[in-house]
Amino acid sequence: MSTNIRTRETFSLIRRATVFVWPLRNQLAVKLMLGLIGITAFLIMPWPLKALIDHVIVGMPIGTSPTRYPPFAAPLVDALQGLSPFEMVFWIVAFSVVLVFLIGAFGSSGVSRDATDAETAEGYDTATRSENMANVSNSIVGGLLGYFEYRYQLRTTHRLNHRFRSALFKRLLALPMTHFSDASVGDAVYRVVYDTPSISRICYELWIVPILSLYTITVAIWVITYSYSVVPSVVWAAWAVTPAFLVFALLLAGFARKRSTASREAGAATTATIEEGMSNIVAVQSLGASKHTQQRFEDDSAESFKRFRAYYAVVIALILIQSVVGITLILIVFLDVAEAIIKGQMTAGDYAVLFAYFILAYTNAQALGQLWFYLQDNIAAMQRVFQIIDLPVDAQEHGDRELPPITQGVTLEDVSFSYADGTRALTDVSIEGKVGEMIAIVGATGAGKTTLSYLIPAFIAPTSGRVLLDGQNIQRFSIDSVRRSVAFVFQEPMLFDDTIENNIRLGHPDASIEDITAAARVAGALEFIERLPDGFQTRTGQAGGTLSVGQKQRLAIARGLVSPANVLILDEPTASLDPETENALISALNAGRESRLLIVIAHRLSTIRTSDRIYFLDDGENVESGSHDELMQKPGGAYRRFVELQLGDAA
């Protein structure tokens, strides 16, 4: 039963991948047509060689061959009737030159057959081999046709991978913020970069390979049956090669799928280790943990290669089995063919034709047999991609109405929130803030302050209770319009490797330089920006690495201030600011809050005491609310104890 379930899942993933391929169906049809033309040319090429051997070298009169020419080759041979050996050679060579120019060389072995393909350098691991799939392109022929087919397929592959990769990245951006609390960013990077290219192989292996292979095998079997039925072993061997290859491929497919999944998971773990080590490089170096981090990477990397080798062992096993079967059939057949030539039942030219046709039948039967096998590796990648695409996103909890500018305020009614593991963060909390006010959310570390603030821009949804914007449930409005109306400045400033100007403008792309300058001045950032050699055009470096913590915090505040949002939430906005800058910021915020609701999460008394209303949280519950003066009048009150811890009895 479990195998059937896995098989159904495989077909489901194939169907879903086809949705992304379908818009490129016309390009795939052209690719298929080019492939059919190339194969047809291949199927024709051995017959001029037979004519050259039999009717020129051996000198056999045309029409006296003991074997029949197939209908598509007979007219070519009949056209040689009455020509001298020299004239036959001339026209056969001329015809062959045209085919070589069109499709490249075709010799008596698979090695000498020309083809067009290219690959970038790769290693023996899933990551680099998967990355190459984003650039996969090939043609079974060479020459002018092969070059054109190669270039055409490469362009189609790039378009397909771009669409699929972009769709996955868009989904990642739409996931709830809590997703990455438990999931590795490195794993997400691996899925976007190394898992998505597998759709290329699924695309061509399902749409192109079966049709081209079945066409080649069918024509080869028909020609062998039509022209060489005098040797029965030739016919039954041609019919047996494809089923034999299919059976062994199907038997090993389950092993391939399991080991491919394990290889990709190990590769993702390695990528995550790199991402974590580089993101926390300061901590690694300051704590002397470089050796430990390096050892962790080496262990993960070794495990990744180990699991890839385990997968490739199955690939090698399949290739060996198919090779043994194929070579055995060919040896049996050509012993009989040699005997038939000696007896005069076949000609020397027939040997060349049969060898070419068996090579075509063998290679295409091998490709068809390996189709389901290699599909397991790519299906493992598709499963990892669709695991992300299937995750619920914030937008699914919201309607599609556009939220108008907030003119009244925000209300949270008896909201509770529990994390996925059951941890209770908030219990029946109610707060209210009106446009023009500044409210503060205060409490000890872990009291639920940040979790509560996350409800307002819909970073998370309450387990129970309601979030109201201007008296209307937040879930009625589209997630994008909600977040355009609520600007959030996080406790840990987040900057991109871009100019200071673009970092401030991030939430408001249309902001003028005057708006940006004004926001930087209010945030206390203008002074240090003007001291920089390139001013607002200075790049901040990776994650703002060229700036101090306080400078990054000021830029994050400026970003929130320049936003046109009517609600501005600041999570510990003054934690990295000196007292003078803090006082200037608070004064500026108070002076310019007429059209905004300011929600401040803070511990510093200097930041929160001027608030219109203070909500004090303890263990996820709202235990007190009121102005600073009102709460200080409560002997033994939670807020008063909080203040006294900072200032002592003089408070």
Buried (B, 14 or more C-beta within 10 A) or exposed (E): EEEEEBEEEBEBBBEBBBEBBEEBEEBBEBBBEBBBBBBBBBBBBBBBBBBBBBBBEEEBEBEEBBBBBBEEBEEBBEBBEEBEEEEBBEBBEEBBEEBBEBBBBBBBEEEEBBBBEEEEEEEEBBBBBBBBBBBBBBBBBBBEBBBEBBEBBBEBBBEBBEBBBEBBBEBBEBBBEBBEEEBBBBBBBBBBBBBBBBBBBBBBBBBBBEEBBBBBBEBBBEBBBBBBEBBEBBBBBBEEBBEBBBEBBEEBBBBBBBBBBBBBBBBBBBBBBBBBBEBBEEEBEEEEBEEEBEEBBEEBBEBBBEBBBBBBEBBEBBEEBBEEBBEEBBEBBBEBBEEBBEEEBBBEBBBBBBBBBBBBBBBBBBBBBBBBBBBBBBBBBBBBBBEBBEBEBBEEBBBEEEBEEBEBBBBBBEBBBBBEEEEEBBBEBBBBBBBEBBBBBBBBEEBBBBBBBBBBBBBBBBBEBBBBBBEBEBBEBBBBBBBBBBBBBBBEBBBBEBBBBBBBBBBBEEBEEEBBBBBBBBBBBBEBBEEBEEBBEBBBEEBBEBBEEBBBBBBBBBBBBBBBBBBBBBBBBBBBBEEEBBBBBBEBBEEEBEEBBBBBBBBBBEBBBBBBBBBBBBBBBBBBBBBBEBBBEEEEBBBBEBBEEEEEEEE
